[in-house]
Amino acid sequence: MVSLNWRGLSGMESPRARTQVAYRANLARNRFLKQTPEHLEIIELLRRGRNSDAAVAMQHHLGTVILNLQDLEPILSGSRNSGR
């Protein structure tokens, strides 16, 4: 997860760097908002003893995580060839 020191953000030389840091923070926030319900669903299924359903939910969740990481890797690594 990306953590920010907002006081340090204003001292950055490059507007691009500030934008990239803010964008990364927003990605982390959006990911958190999407994944939290998935995590809670998996926990609830386990709590109810529905292990098979929890396994299916976890498999779906991890598949989504892997796809998101592949899509975000160029952005998070700072690659200029990310096409975005």
PDB file of N, CA, C and O in Angstrom:
ATOM      1  N   MET A   1       0.838  -1.178   0.000  1.00  0.00           N
ATOM      2  CA  MET A   1       0.000   0.000   0.000  1.00  0.00           C
ATOM      3  C   MET A   1       0.880   1.238   0.000  1.00  0.00           C
ATOM      4  O   MET A   1       1.943   1.255   0.622  1.00  0.00           O
ATOM      5  N   VAL A   2       0.438   2.267  -0.694  1.00  0.00           N
ATOM      6  CA  VAL A   2       1.196   3.501  -0.796  1.00  0.00           C
ATOM      7  C   VAL A   2       0.861   4.387   0.391  1.00  0.00           C
ATOM      8  O   VAL A   2      -0.310   4.634   0.677  1.00  0.00           O
ATOM      9  N   SER A   3       1.885   4.864   1.081  1.00  0.00           N
ATOM     10  CA  SER A   3       1.649   5.820   2.155  1.00  0.00           C
ATOM     11  C   SER A   3       2.241   7.151   1.740  1.00  0.00           C
ATOM     12  O   SER A   3       3.247   7.204   1.033  1.00  0.00           O
ATOM     13  N   LEU A   4       1.617   8.213   2.181  1.00  0.00           N
ATOM     14  CA  LEU A   4       2.027   9.538   1.752  1.00  0.00           C
ATOM     15  C   LEU A   4       2.314  10.443   2.928  1.00  0.00           C
ATOM     16  O   LEU A   4       1.680  10.348   3.978  1.00  0.00           O
ATOM     17  N   ASN A   5       3.263  11.305   2.738  1.00  0.00           N
ATOM     18  CA  ASN A   5       3.505  12.413   3.638  1.00  0.00           C
ATOM     19  C   ASN A   5       3.088  13.644   2.851  1.00  0.00           C
ATOM     20  O   ASN A   5       3.866  14.148   2.041  1.00  0.00           O
ATOM     21  N   TRP A   6       1.880  14.136   3.073  1.00  0.00           N
ATOM     22  CA  TRP A   6       1.335  15.214   2.254  1.00  0.00           C
ATOM     23  C   TRP A   6       2.157  16.488   2.351  1.00  0.00           C
ATOM     24  O   TRP A   6       2.186  17.264   1.395  1.00  0.00           O
ATOM     25  N   ARG A   7       2.831  16.733   3.479  1.00  0.00           N
ATOM     26  CA  ARG A   7       3.674  17.918   3.580  1.00  0.00           C
ATOM     27  C   ARG A   7       4.824  17.830   2.587  1.00  0.00           C
ATOM     28  O   ARG A   7       5.225  18.844   2.016  1.00  0.00           O
ATOM     29  N   GLY A   8       5.359  16.631   2.374  1.00  0.00           N
ATOM     30  CA  GLY A   8       6.452  16.439   1.436  1.00  0.00           C
ATOM     31  C   GLY A   8       6.009  16.547  -0.014  1.00  0.00           C
ATOM     32  O   GLY A   8       6.825  16.813  -0.896  1.00  0.00           O
ATOM     33  N   LEU A   9       4.727  16.342  -0.263  1.00  0.00           N
ATOM     34  CA  LEU A   9       4.199  16.376  -1.619  1.00  0.00           C
ATOM     35  C   LEU A   9       4.344  17.762  -2.238  1.00  0.00           C
ATOM     36  O   LEU A   9       4.655  17.872  -3.424  1.00  0.00           O
ATOM     37  N   SER A  10       4.127  18.814  -1.467  1.00  0.00           N
ATOM     38  CA  SER A  10       4.203  20.166  -2.021  1.00  0.00           C
ATOM     39  C   SER A  10       5.640  20.570  -2.328  1.00  0.00           C
ATOM     40  O   SER A  10       5.867  21.472  -3.134  1.00  0.00           O
ATOM     41  N   GLY A  11       6.615  19.912  -1.695  1.00  0.00           N
ATOM     42  CA  GLY A  11       8.009  20.249  -1.932  1.00  0.00           C
ATOM     43  C   GLY A  11       8.627  19.537  -3.116  1.00  0.00           C
ATOM     44  O   GLY A  11       9.805  19.743  -3.410  1.00  0.00           O
ATOM     45  N   MET A  12       7.862  18.707  -3.802  1.00  0.00           N
ATOM     46  CA  MET A  12       8.398  17.994  -4.953  1.00  0.00           C
ATOM     47  C   MET A  12       8.655  18.969  -6.088  1.00  0.00           C
ATOM     48  O   MET A  12       7.862  19.876  -6.341  1.00  0.00           O
ATOM     49  N   GLU A  13       9.773  18.768  -6.764  1.00  0.00           N
ATOM     50  CA  GLU A  13      10.170  19.654  -7.854  1.00  0.00           C
ATOM     51  C   GLU A  13       9.253  19.510  -9.071  1.00  0.00           C
ATOM     52  O   GLU A  13       8.859  20.508  -9.674  1.00  0.00           O
ATOM     53  N   SER A  14       8.923  18.302  -9.420  1.00  0.00           N
ATOM     54  CA  SER A  14       8.230  18.025 -10.671  1.00  0.00           C
ATOM     55  C   SER A  14       6.722  17.899 -10.465  1.00  0.00           C
ATOM     56  O   SER A  14       6.271  17.143  -9.606  1.00  0.00           O
ATOM     57  N   PRO A  15       5.938  18.647 -11.261  1.00  0.00           N
ATOM     58  CA  PRO A  15       4.488  18.442 -11.205  1.00  0.00           C
ATOM     59  C   PRO A  15       4.116  17.004 -11.585  1.00  0.00           C
ATOM     60  O   PRO A  15       3.148  16.449 -11.065  1.00  0.00           O
ATOM     61  N   ARG A  16       4.888  16.412 -12.493  1.00  0.00           N
ATOM     62  CA  ARG A  16       4.638  15.015 -12.883  1.00  0.00           C
ATOM     63  C   ARG A  16       4.809  14.086 -11.679  1.00  0.00           C
ATOM     64  O   ARG A  16       4.014  13.167 -11.485  1.00  0.00           O
ATOM     65  N   ALA A  17       5.844  14.325 -10.875  1.00  0.00           N
ATOM     66  CA  ALA A  17       6.075  13.489  -9.687  1.00  0.00           C
ATOM     67  C   ALA A  17       4.923  13.636  -8.705  1.00  0.00           C
ATOM     68  O   ALA A  17       4.455  12.645  -8.144  1.00  0.00           O
ATOM     69  N   ARG A  18       4.459  14.874  -8.490  1.00  0.00           N
ATOM     70  CA  ARG A  18       3.327  15.084  -7.576  1.00  0.00           C
ATOM     71  C   ARG A  18       2.091  14.364  -8.086  1.00  0.00           C
ATOM     72  O   ARG A  18       1.372  13.723  -7.319  1.00  0.00           O
ATOM     73  N   THR A  19       1.849  14.474  -9.387  1.00  0.00           N
ATOM     74  CA  THR A  19       0.684  13.824  -9.987  1.00  0.00           C
ATOM     75  C   THR A  19       0.784  12.315  -9.855  1.00  0.00           C
ATOM     76  O   THR A  19      -0.201  11.645  -9.544  1.00  0.00           O
ATOM     77  N   GLN A  20       1.970  11.784 -10.091  1.00  0.00           N
ATOM     78  CA  GLN A  20       2.153  10.336 -10.013  1.00  0.00           C
ATOM     79  C   GLN A  20       1.952   9.826  -8.587  1.00  0.00           C
ATOM     80  O   GLN A  20       1.334   8.780  -8.387  1.00  0.00           O
ATOM     81  N   VAL A  21       2.464  10.548  -7.601  1.00  0.00           N
ATOM     82  CA  VAL A  21       2.284  10.139  -6.207  1.00  0.00           C
ATOM     83  C   VAL A  21       0.807  10.191  -5.844  1.00  0.00           C
ATOM     84  O   VAL A  21       0.298   9.269  -5.207  1.00  0.00           O
ATOM     85  N   ALA A  22       0.115  11.249  -6.235  1.00  0.00           N
ATOM     86  CA  ALA A  22      -1.311  11.356  -5.939  1.00  0.00           C
ATOM     87  C   ALA A  22      -2.094  10.248  -6.637  1.00  0.00           C
ATOM     88  O   ALA A  22      -3.023   9.681  -6.061  1.00  0.00           O
ATOM     89  N   TYR A  23      -1.718   9.939  -7.880  1.00  0.00           N
ATOM     90  CA  TYR A  23      -2.394   8.881  -8.628  1.00  0.00           C
ATOM     91  C   TYR A  23      -2.197   7.524  -7.945  1.00  0.00           C
ATOM     92  O   TYR A  23      -3.139   6.743  -7.815  1.00  0.00           O
ATOM     93  N   ARG A  24      -0.975   7.259  -7.517  1.00  0.00           N
ATOM     94  CA  ARG A  24      -0.700   5.995  -6.817  1.00  0.00           C
ATOM     95  C   ARG A  24      -1.512   5.885  -5.540  1.00  0.00           C
ATOM     96  O   ARG A  24      -2.028   4.814  -5.221  1.00  0.00           O
ATOM     97  N   ALA A  25      -1.629   6.980  -4.810  1.00  0.00           N
ATOM     98  CA  ALA A  25      -2.421   6.974  -3.577  1.00  0.00           C
ATOM     99  C   ALA A  25      -3.881   6.684  -3.892  1.00  0.00           C
ATOM    100  O   ALA A  25      -4.537   5.943  -3.160  1.00  0.00           O
ATOM    101  N   ASN A  26      -4.394   7.262  -4.973  1.00  0.00           N
ATOM    102  CA  ASN A  26      -5.772   7.027  -5.366  1.00  0.00           C
ATOM    103  C   ASN A  26      -5.982   5.582  -5.788  1.00  0.00           C
ATOM    104  O   ASN A  26      -7.014   4.988  -5.477  1.00  0.00           O
ATOM    105  N   LEU A  27      -5.005   5.009  -6.496  1.00  0.00           N
ATOM    106  CA  LEU A  27      -5.094   3.597  -6.868  1.00  0.00           C
ATOM    107  C   LEU A  27      -5.186   2.722  -5.621  1.00  0.00           C
ATOM    108  O   LEU A  27      -5.997   1.799  -5.556  1.00  0.00           O
ATOM    109  N   ALA A  28      -4.345   3.024  -4.636  1.00  0.00           N
ATOM    110  CA  ALA A  28      -4.354   2.248  -3.399  1.00  0.00           C
ATOM    111  C   ALA A  28      -5.703   2.368  -2.708  1.00  0.00           C
ATOM    112  O   ALA A  28      -6.239   1.379  -2.210  1.00  0.00           O
ATOM    113  N   ARG A  29      -6.252   3.575  -2.676  1.00  0.00           N
ATOM    114  CA  ARG A  29      -7.553   3.800  -2.030  1.00  0.00           C
ATOM    115  C   ARG A  29      -8.641   3.035  -2.768  1.00  0.00           C
ATOM    116  O   ARG A  29      -9.452   2.351  -2.144  1.00  0.00           O
ATOM    117  N   ASN A  30      -8.664   3.146  -4.097  1.00  0.00           N
ATOM    118  CA  ASN A  30      -9.681   2.448  -4.888  1.00  0.00           C
ATOM    119  C   ASN A  30      -9.568   0.940  -4.729  1.00  0.00           C
ATOM    120  O   ASN A  30     -10.577   0.242  -4.630  1.00  0.00           O
ATOM    121  N   ARG A  31      -8.336   0.442  -4.704  1.00  0.00           N
ATOM    122  CA  ARG A  31      -8.126  -0.993  -4.517  1.00  0.00           C
ATOM    123  C   ARG A  31      -8.656  -1.418  -3.147  1.00  0.00           C
ATOM    124  O   ARG A  31      -9.321  -2.446  -3.025  1.00  0.00           O
ATOM    125  N   PHE A  32      -8.363  -0.633  -2.135  1.00  0.00           N
ATOM    126  CA  PHE A  32      -8.837  -0.933  -0.784  1.00  0.00           C
ATOM    127  C   PHE A  32     -10.363  -0.970  -0.748  1.00  0.00           C
ATOM    128  O   PHE A  32     -10.943  -1.891  -0.174  1.00  0.00           O
ATOM    129  N   LEU A  33     -11.017   0.017  -1.353  1.00  0.00           N
ATOM    130  CA  LEU A  33     -12.478   0.070  -1.339  1.00  0.00           C
ATOM    131  C   LEU A  33     -13.103  -1.110  -2.071  1.00  0.00           C
ATOM    132  O   LEU A  33     -14.169  -1.586  -1.681  1.00  0.00           O
ATOM    133  N   LYS A  34     -12.455  -1.585  -3.122  1.00  0.00           N
ATOM    134  CA  LYS A  34     -12.982  -2.730  -3.877  1.00  0.00           C
ATOM    135  C   LYS A  34     -12.703  -4.048  -3.160  1.00  0.00           C
ATOM    136  O   LYS A  34     -13.556  -4.935  -3.131  1.00  0.00           O
ATOM    137  N   GLN A  35     -11.509  -4.175  -2.582  1.00  0.00           N
ATOM    138  CA  GLN A  35     -11.114  -5.461  -2.025  1.00  0.00           C
ATOM    139  C   GLN A  35     -11.674  -5.725  -0.629  1.00  0.00           C
ATOM    140  O   GLN A  35     -11.843  -6.883  -0.247  1.00  0.00           O
ATOM    141  N   THR A  36     -11.960  -4.691   0.126  1.00  0.00           N
ATOM    142  CA  THR A  36     -12.463  -4.902   1.487  1.00  0.00           C
ATOM    143  C   THR A  36     -13.730  -5.747   1.507  1.00  0.00           C
ATOM    144  O   THR A  36     -13.799  -6.698   2.286  1.00  0.00           O
ATOM    145  N   PRO A  37     -14.744  -5.444   0.681  1.00  0.00           N
ATOM    146  CA  PRO A  37     -15.932  -6.309   0.688  1.00  0.00           C
ATOM    147  C   PRO A  37     -15.612  -7.754   0.298  1.00  0.00           C
ATOM    148  O   PRO A  37     -16.217  -8.692   0.818  1.00  0.00           O
ATOM    149  N   GLU A  38     -14.661  -7.925  -0.615  1.00  0.00           N
ATOM    150  CA  GLU A  38     -14.267  -9.288  -0.999  1.00  0.00           C
ATOM    151  C   GLU A  38     -13.650 -10.008   0.193  1.00  0.00           C
ATOM    152  O   GLU A  38     -13.958 -11.173   0.448  1.00  0.00           O
ATOM    153  N   HIS A  39     -12.782  -9.316   0.921  1.00  0.00           N
ATOM    154  CA  HIS A  39     -12.164  -9.918   2.109  1.00  0.00           C
ATOM    155  C   HIS A  39     -13.222 -10.281   3.146  1.00  0.00           C
ATOM    156  O   HIS A  39     -13.184 -11.366   3.726  1.00  0.00           O
ATOM    157  N   LEU A  40     -14.161  -9.373   3.374  1.00  0.00           N
ATOM    158  CA  LEU A  40     -15.209  -9.629   4.372  1.00  0.00           C
ATOM    159  C   LEU A  40     -16.093 -10.798   3.961  1.00  0.00           C
ATOM    160  O   LEU A  40     -16.515 -11.584   4.808  1.00  0.00           O
ATOM    161  N   GLU A  41     -16.377 -10.919   2.663  1.00  0.00           N
ATOM    162  CA  GLU A  41     -17.180 -12.045   2.183  1.00  0.00           C
ATOM    163  C   GLU A  41     -16.452 -13.366   2.444  1.00  0.00           C
ATOM    164  O   GLU A  41     -17.062 -14.331   2.905  1.00  0.00           O
ATOM    165  N   ILE A  42     -15.172 -13.409   2.155  1.00  0.00           N
ATOM    166  CA  ILE A  42     -14.389 -14.627   2.372  1.00  0.00           C
ATOM    167  C   ILE A  42     -14.372 -14.984   3.858  1.00  0.00           C
ATOM    168  O   ILE A  42     -14.560 -16.144   4.224  1.00  0.00           O
ATOM    169  N   ILE A  43     -14.149 -13.999   4.700  1.00  0.00           N
ATOM    170  CA  ILE A  43     -14.138 -14.236   6.157  1.00  0.00           C
ATOM    171  C   ILE A  43     -15.492 -14.757   6.629  1.00  0.00           C
ATOM    172  O   ILE A  43     -15.558 -15.697   7.421  1.00  0.00           O
ATOM    173  N   GLU A  44     -16.569 -14.145   6.141  1.00  0.00           N
ATOM    174  CA  GLU A  44     -17.910 -14.576   6.557  1.00  0.00           C
ATOM    175  C   GLU A  44     -18.187 -16.010   6.110  1.00  0.00           C
ATOM    176  O   GLU A  44     -18.767 -16.792   6.864  1.00  0.00           O
ATOM    177  N   LEU A  45     -17.779 -16.358   4.896  1.00  0.00           N
ATOM    178  CA  LEU A  45     -17.974 -17.736   4.429  1.00  0.00           C
ATOM    179  C   LEU A  45     -17.203 -18.716   5.303  1.00  0.00           C
ATOM    180  O   LEU A  45     -17.720 -19.778   5.650  1.00  0.00           O
ATOM    181  N   LEU A  46     -15.974 -18.370   5.660  1.00  0.00           N
ATOM    182  CA  LEU A  46     -15.184 -19.233   6.539  1.00  0.00           C
ATOM    183  C   LEU A  46     -15.833 -19.346   7.923  1.00  0.00           C
ATOM    184  O   LEU A  46     -15.885 -20.426   8.511  1.00  0.00           O
ATOM    185  N   ARG A  47     -16.323 -18.220   8.426  1.00  0.00           N
ATOM    186  CA  ARG A  47     -16.964 -18.207   9.747  1.00  0.00           C
ATOM    187  C   ARG A  47     -18.175 -19.134   9.775  1.00  0.00           C
ATOM    188  O   ARG A  47     -18.450 -19.771  10.793  1.00  0.00           O
ATOM    189  N   ARG A  48     -18.895 -19.210   8.662  1.00  0.00           N
ATOM    190  CA  ARG A  48     -20.083 -20.060   8.579  1.00  0.00           C
ATOM    191  C   ARG A  48     -19.748 -21.505   8.216  1.00  0.00           C
ATOM    192  O   ARG A  48     -20.642 -22.340   8.078  1.00  0.00           O
ATOM    193  N   GLY A  49     -18.465 -21.793   8.062  1.00  0.00           N
ATOM    194  CA  GLY A  49     -18.057 -23.159   7.734  1.00  0.00           C
ATOM    195  C   GLY A  49     -18.241 -23.513   6.273  1.00  0.00           C
ATOM    196  O   GLY A  49     -18.200 -24.690   5.914  1.00  0.00           O
ATOM    197  N   ARG A  50     -18.440 -22.535   5.438  1.00  0.00           N
ATOM    198  CA  ARG A  50     -18.641 -22.764   4.004  1.00  0.00           C
ATOM    199  C   ARG A  50     -17.293 -22.669   3.292  1.00  0.00           C
ATOM    200  O   ARG A  50     -17.054 -21.772   2.484  1.00  0.00           O
ATOM    201  N   ASN A  51     -16.432 -23.610   3.614  1.00  0.00           N
ATOM    202  CA  ASN A  51     -15.056 -23.576   3.123  1.00  0.00           C
ATOM    203  C   ASN A  51     -14.952 -23.672   1.607  1.00  0.00           C
ATOM    204  O   ASN A  51     -14.113 -23.003   1.003  1.00  0.00           O
ATOM    205  N   SER A  52     -15.782 -24.483   0.993  1.00  0.00           N
ATOM    206  CA  SER A  52     -15.735 -24.616  -0.474  1.00  0.00           C
ATOM    207  C   SER A  52     -16.120 -23.295  -1.148  1.00  0.00           C
ATOM    208  O   SER A  52     -15.488 -22.879  -2.119  1.00  0.00           O
ATOM    209  N   ASP A  53     -17.154 -22.647  -0.628  1.00  0.00           N
ATOM    210  CA  ASP A  53     -17.567 -21.355  -1.173  1.00  0.00           C
ATOM    211  C   ASP A  53     -16.484 -20.303  -0.932  1.00  0.00           C
ATOM    212  O   ASP A  53     -16.229 -19.459  -1.791  1.00  0.00           O
ATOM    213  N   ALA A  54     -15.854 -20.359   0.234  1.00  0.00           N
ATOM    214  CA  ALA A  54     -14.768 -19.423   0.547  1.00  0.00           C
ATOM    215  C   ALA A  54     -13.593 -19.634  -0.406  1.00  0.00           C
ATOM    216  O   ALA A  54     -12.960 -18.674  -0.843  1.00  0.00           O
ATOM    217  N   ALA A  55     -13.308 -20.894  -0.724  1.00  0.00           N
ATOM    218  CA  ALA A  55     -12.210 -21.194  -1.647  1.00  0.00           C
ATOM    219  C   ALA A  55     -12.497 -20.628  -3.039  1.00  0.00           C
ATOM    220  O   ALA A  55     -11.604 -20.082  -3.687  1.00  0.00           O
ATOM    221  N   VAL A  56     -13.736 -20.761  -3.492  1.00  0.00           N
ATOM    222  CA  VAL A  56     -14.118 -20.206  -4.802  1.00  0.00           C
ATOM    223  C   VAL A  56     -14.002 -18.680  -4.779  1.00  0.00           C
ATOM    224  O   VAL A  56     -13.481 -18.079  -5.719  1.00  0.00           O
ATOM    225  N   ALA A  57     -14.489 -18.059  -3.700  1.00  0.00           N
ATOM    226  CA  ALA A  57     -14.410 -16.599  -3.576  1.00  0.00           C
ATOM    227  C   ALA A  57     -12.954 -16.141  -3.526  1.00  0.00           C
ATOM    228  O   ALA A  57     -12.605 -15.124  -4.125  1.00  0.00           O
ATOM    229  N   MET A  58     -12.107 -16.881  -2.819  1.00  0.00           N
ATOM    230  CA  MET A  58     -10.694 -16.523  -2.732  1.00  0.00           C
ATOM    231  C   MET A  58     -10.011 -16.684  -4.084  1.00  0.00           C
ATOM    232  O   MET A  58      -9.181 -15.856  -4.461  1.00  0.00           O
ATOM    233  N   GLN A  59     -10.347 -17.726  -4.808  1.00  0.00           N
ATOM    234  CA  GLN A  59      -9.766 -17.940  -6.131  1.00  0.00           C
ATOM    235  C   GLN A  59     -10.138 -16.786  -7.060  1.00  0.00           C
ATOM    236  O   GLN A  59      -9.293 -16.279  -7.797  1.00  0.00           O
ATOM    237  N   HIS A  60     -11.401 -16.377  -7.021  1.00  0.00           N
ATOM    238  CA  HIS A  60     -11.839 -15.239  -7.835  1.00  0.00           C
ATOM    239  C   HIS A  60     -11.097 -13.969  -7.415  1.00  0.00           C
ATOM    240  O   HIS A  60     -10.626 -13.215  -8.267  1.00  0.00           O
ATOM    241  N   HIS A  61     -10.994 -13.736  -6.123  1.00  0.00           N
ATOM    242  CA  HIS A  61     -10.319 -12.551  -5.592  1.00  0.00           C
ATOM    243  C   HIS A  61      -8.850 -12.513  -6.032  1.00  0.00           C
ATOM    244  O   HIS A  61      -8.367 -11.476  -6.487  1.00  0.00           O
ATOM    245  N   LEU A  62      -8.158 -13.616  -5.900  1.00  0.00           N
ATOM    246  CA  LEU A  62      -6.746 -13.646  -6.271  1.00  0.00           C
ATOM    247  C   LEU A  62      -6.550 -13.466  -7.778  1.00  0.00           C
ATOM    248  O   LEU A  62      -5.577 -12.852  -8.215  1.00  0.00           O
ATOM    249  N   GLY A  63      -7.474 -14.001  -8.558  1.00  0.00           N
ATOM    250  CA  GLY A  63      -7.409 -13.786  -9.999  1.00  0.00           C
ATOM    251  C   GLY A  63      -7.530 -12.311 -10.348  1.00  0.00           C
ATOM    252  O   GLY A  63      -6.822 -11.810 -11.222  1.00  0.00           O
ATOM    253  N   THR A  64      -8.429 -11.620  -9.662  1.00  0.00           N
ATOM    254  CA  THR A  64      -8.601 -10.184  -9.867  1.00  0.00           C
ATOM    255  C   THR A  64      -7.352  -9.427  -9.438  1.00  0.00           C
ATOM    256  O   THR A  64      -6.918  -8.505 -10.129  1.00  0.00           O
ATOM    257  N   VAL A  65      -6.776  -9.805  -8.312  1.00  0.00           N
ATOM    258  CA  VAL A  65      -5.559  -9.154  -7.819  1.00  0.00           C
ATOM    259  C   VAL A  65      -4.434  -9.301  -8.838  1.00  0.00           C
ATOM    260  O   VAL A  65      -3.732  -8.333  -9.131  1.00  0.00           O
ATOM    261  N   ILE A  66      -4.260 -10.493  -9.373  1.00  0.00           N
ATOM    262  CA  ILE A  66      -3.187 -10.741 -10.343  1.00  0.00           C
ATOM    263  C   ILE A  66      -3.394  -9.893 -11.598  1.00  0.00           C
ATOM    264  O   ILE A  66      -2.442  -9.299 -12.105  1.00  0.00           O
ATOM    265  N   LEU A  67      -4.623  -9.830 -12.099  1.00  0.00           N
ATOM    266  CA  LEU A  67      -4.902  -9.006 -13.286  1.00  0.00           C
ATOM    267  C   LEU A  67      -4.629  -7.529 -13.006  1.00  0.00           C
ATOM    268  O   LEU A  67      -4.038  -6.834 -13.834  1.00  0.00           O
ATOM    269  N   ASN A  68      -5.057  -7.055 -11.846  1.00  0.00           N
ATOM    270  CA  ASN A  68      -4.842  -5.652 -11.492  1.00  0.00           C
ATOM    271  C   ASN A  68      -3.358  -5.340 -11.383  1.00  0.00           C
ATOM    272  O   ASN A  68      -2.915  -4.284 -11.836  1.00  0.00           O
ATOM    273  N   LEU A  69      -2.597  -6.224 -10.801  1.00  0.00           N
ATOM    274  CA  LEU A  69      -1.157  -5.992 -10.660  1.00  0.00           C
ATOM    275  C   LEU A  69      -0.471  -5.939 -12.018  1.00  0.00           C
ATOM    276  O   LEU A  69       0.430  -5.129 -12.234  1.00  0.00           O
ATOM    277  N   GLN A  70      -0.898  -6.800 -12.929  1.00  0.00           N
ATOM    278  CA  GLN A  70      -0.320  -6.792 -14.270  1.00  0.00           C
ATOM    279  C   GLN A  70      -0.633  -5.481 -14.981  1.00  0.00           C
ATOM    280  O   GLN A  70       0.227  -4.929 -15.668  1.00  0.00           O
ATOM    281  N   ASP A  71      -1.857  -4.978 -14.821  1.00  0.00           N
ATOM    282  CA  ASP A  71      -2.244  -3.724 -15.455  1.00  0.00           C
ATOM    283  C   ASP A  71      -1.536  -2.526 -14.838  1.00  0.00           C
ATOM    284  O   ASP A  71      -1.221  -1.561 -15.533  1.00  0.00           O
ATOM    285  N   LEU A  72      -1.287  -2.587 -13.540  1.00  0.00           N
ATOM    286  CA  LEU A  72      -0.717  -1.443 -12.828  1.00  0.00           C
ATOM    287  C   LEU A  72       0.804  -1.424 -12.820  1.00  0.00           C
ATOM    288  O   LEU A  72       1.398  -0.384 -12.536  1.00  0.00           O
ATOM    289  N   GLU A  73       1.447  -2.537 -13.122  1.00  0.00           N
ATOM    290  CA  GLU A  73       2.900  -2.622 -13.005  1.00  0.00           C
ATOM    291  C   GLU A  73       3.623  -1.499 -13.750  1.00  0.00           C
ATOM    292  O   GLU A  73       4.523  -0.887 -13.176  1.00  0.00           O
ATOM    293  N   PRO A  74       3.264  -1.200 -15.020  1.00  0.00           N
ATOM    294  CA  PRO A  74       3.975  -0.112 -15.704  1.00  0.00           C
ATOM    295  C   PRO A  74       3.785   1.240 -15.016  1.00  0.00           C
ATOM    296  O   PRO A  74       4.710   2.051 -14.983  1.00  0.00           O
ATOM    297  N   ILE A  75       2.614   1.483 -14.476  1.00  0.00           N
ATOM    298  CA  ILE A  75       2.337   2.753 -13.801  1.00  0.00           C
ATOM    299  C   ILE A  75       3.105   2.835 -12.492  1.00  0.00           C
ATOM    300  O   ILE A  75       3.735   3.849 -12.194  1.00  0.00           O
ATOM    301  N   LEU A  76       3.048   1.769 -11.719  1.00  0.00           N
ATOM    302  CA  LEU A  76       3.683   1.778 -10.405  1.00  0.00           C
ATOM    303  C   LEU A  76       5.198   1.776 -10.487  1.00  0.00           C
ATOM    304  O   LEU A  76       5.878   2.271  -9.589  1.00  0.00           O
ATOM    305  N   SER A  77       5.725   1.215 -11.572  1.00  0.00           N
ATOM    306  CA  SER A  77       7.181   1.208 -11.728  1.00  0.00           C
ATOM    307  C   SER A  77       7.692   2.509 -12.326  1.00  0.00           C
ATOM    308  O   SER A  77       8.902   2.725 -12.397  1.00  0.00           O
ATOM    309  N   GLY A  78       6.775   3.386 -12.760  1.00  0.00           N
ATOM    310  CA  GLY A  78       7.187   4.671 -13.320  1.00  0.00           C
ATOM    311  C   GLY A  78       7.583   4.596 -14.776  1.00  0.00           C
ATOM    312  O   GLY A  78       8.187   5.531 -15.301  1.00  0.00           O
ATOM    313  N   SER A  79       7.254   3.502 -15.438  1.00  0.00           N
ATOM    314  CA  SER A  79       7.616   3.342 -16.847  1.00  0.00           C
ATOM    315  C   SER A  79       6.918   4.390 -17.703  1.00  0.00           C
ATOM    316  O   SER A  79       5.719   4.631 -17.563  1.00  0.00           O
ATOM    317  N   ARG A  80       7.685   5.006 -18.588  1.00  0.00           N
ATOM    318  CA  ARG A  80       7.105   5.992 -19.506  1.00  0.00           C
ATOM    319  C   ARG A  80       6.413   5.306 -20.672  1.00  0.00           C
ATOM    320  O   ARG A  80       5.701   5.962 -21.433  1.00  0.00           O
ATOM    321  N   ASN A  81       6.604   3.997 -20.830  1.00  0.00           N
ATOM    322  CA  ASN A  81       6.006   3.258 -21.931  1.00  0.00           C
ATOM    323  C   ASN A  81       4.716   2.588 -21.528  1.00  0.00           C
ATOM    324  O   ASN A  81       4.309   1.600 -22.141  1.00  0.00           O
ATOM    325  N   SER A  82       4.062   3.115 -20.496  1.00  0.00           N
ATOM    326  CA  SER A  82       2.848   2.477 -19.990  1.00  0.00           C
ATOM    327  C   SER A  82       1.646   2.699 -20.891  1.00  0.00           C
ATOM    328  O   SER A  82       0.635   2.011 -20.754  1.00  0.00           O
ATOM    329  N   GLY A  83       1.744   3.663 -21.823  1.00  0.00           N
ATOM    330  CA  GLY A  83       0.640   3.899 -22.725  1.00  0.00           C
ATOM    331  C   GLY A  83      -0.493   4.660 -22.088  1.00  0.00           C
ATOM    332  O   GLY A  83      -1.592   4.683 -22.642  1.00  0.00           O
ATOM    333  N   ARG A  84      -0.278   5.283 -20.949  1.00  0.00           N
ATOM    334  CA  ARG A  84      -1.357   6.012 -20.270  1.00  0.00           C
ATOM    335  C   ARG A  84      -0.977   7.446 -20.073  1.00  0.00           C
ATOM    336  O   ARG A  84      -1.756   8.221 -19.519  1.00  0.00           O
TER     337      ARG A  84
END
